[in-house]
Amino acid sequence: MLVHLKLRTEIPMAIRIYKPTTPGRRNASVNLHVEVTKRTPEKSLLAPLSKTGGRNNQGKKTVRGRGGGHKRRYRRIDFRRTKDDMNAVVVGVEYDPNRSCHIALLKYEDGTLRYILAPKGVTDGDVLVSSADAVEPKPGNCMPVKHIPTGLVLHNVELEPGRGGKICRSAGVGARLTNKEGRWATIVLPSGEIRQISMECRASVGVLGNSDHSNVKLGKAGRARWLGRRPTTRGVAMSHHCHPHGGGDGKSKGGREPSNAAGTGAKGGRTRQRGKSSDARIIRRRKSVRYGQLKI
């Protein structure tokens, strides 16, 4: 008699959906952070972080709906990755309250500790390296774009050599390297924008982890307050001198396009400064959805 055994591998769920036992739990879900292996941060890499409440250095409120929130401590992240040609062992992957992706603590051969953005697939015990020359293009390694094979996905990409990674630093995102020609390399950003960067710019290989961050539903107003988000008043409920949608008889926007309090379009309006020198490096603008139409 033959007995067929079917092996079952348990895959942990990254998102937990609770039973609707209360109104706050009815539509809520939480991130289990299954990639996190280290619970306490490294004290030597912490810095105090004061709250702004949406105010600038003059004390004037420049961002509405900000205030409160849980106390945080800043984790110093190594965005430059300039400690070259020295192996670093991943001590652990941690949760960072200041960003959507996870961070990984590296310990170099000389005992130096540094935080980096944790790519997907990197875990405890992995050996990573950054170099100005070509190294193995595995997730977490950092090198100039000229040494990275085309077709790979990158994160923490520099826009100017030596200035540190500026783009693709959110959870689950990555830019694809599509072409290298002369002094310039072409990358496709998650927004759909196609732009050129210098071949000397550094980037890390792989896509960032914690991709389920965007699938979490807060479920109640209290969780938004923990994140420092205050209630927002609708524009149509304001006076005419407080918001472009305010004033008038009834709930009327006055026939104009949806906008914020400053008048900027709220449905994919242009916010980039015009006439920047880096405009020449943008091959195709990002795609924005506006009024149900796809504009490029």
URLIN-V172062 format. One record per run of one state. SS is the DSSP state (hx for helix, st for strand, lp for the rest). FROM is the first residue (numbers start at 1). TO is the last residue. If there is no record, write none. Layout:
SS&FROM&TO  SS&FROM&TO
This chain:
lp&1&14  st&15&17  lp&18&22  hx&23&26  lp&27&28  st&29&31  lp&32&42  hx&43&45  st&46&48  lp&49&54  st&55&55  lp&56&60  st&61&61  lp&62&65  st&66&66  lp&67&72  st&73&75  lp&76&76  st&77&77  lp&78&83  st&84&84  lp&85&87  st&88&94  lp&95&102  st&103&108  lp&109&112  st&113&117  lp&118&118  st&119&119  lp&120&126  st&127&128  lp&129&129  st&130&130  lp&131&141  st&142&144  hx&145&147  lp&148&152  st&153&155  lp&156&156  st&157&158  lp&159&164  st&165&167  lp&168&174  st&175&181  lp&182&183  st&184&188  lp&189&193  st&194&198  lp&199&201  st&202&205  lp&206&207  st&208&208  lp&209&210  hx&211&215  lp&216&220  hx&221&226  lp&227&228  st&229&229  lp&230&234  hx&235&237  lp&238&258  st&259&259  lp&260&264  st&265&265  lp&266&276  hx&277&281  st&282&284  lp&285&287  st&288&290  lp&291&292  st&293&295  lp&296&296
